[in-house]
Amino acid sequence: MSAIIVTGTDTGIGKTIFSAGLTAALGATYWKPVQSGLEEETDTEIVTRLSGRPALPEAYRLDMPASPHLSAEAESVEIDTDLEIPEVEGPLVVEGAGGLMVPLNRQVTYLDVFARWQKPVILCARTQLGTINHTLLSLRALRAEGCLVVGVAFIGEPEPEVEETICQMGLVASLGRLDVMPEVTTAALAKAFEGIDMDRIKDHL
């Protein structure tokens, strides 16, 4: 079983849409360990709808749309941060929540768990203002914990100079850019994903 982690520089940047495209392109299974917020369509439901691929059930489903540690505390739930990546046939796409330093409890962040798993990581970054700082900080944090970074996947309108700056200063490969889609459908996502460097990603599986 080969797993790859999708994380982001922040919340709401499009990493779930990227995860859906990646899951489809790899013919993979998807897993979101912790889902915070159940009122709207969950990330697992979005990915299965757009990718047409199976997903594993979340280890934790929490009602409140907040940081996992706050959602868990509100429901008197203790998240087991020693959870392991499930065994599946074929590739597994694992999506974190928010950014790297999102807490799972008062002591452990997603980054701590990723470092223990030692699986390759794709960092999603939007191309909007502020992304250079957020992305370089995230790359530094990942490498400080010994995580293997496959590359940065940019999401949003093209910003060539910004993207080039991040790759040069962050010493990281660009995995391409996922363009803004007026309507996110399975067909539109597959078309947009043609700009993603799947060869580099597959080399790390």
Buried (B, 14 or more C-beta within 10 A) or exposed (E): EBBBBBBBBBEEBBBBBBBBBBBBBBEBBBBBBBBBBBEEEBBBEBBBEBBEBBBBEBBBBBEBEBBBBBBBBEEEBEBEBEBEBBEBEEBBBBBBBBBBEBBBBEEBBBBBBBBBBEBBBBBBBBBBEEBBEBBBBBBEBBBEBEBEBBBBBBBBEEBEEBBEBBBEEBEBEBBBBBBEEEEBEBEBBBEBBEEBBBEBBBEBB
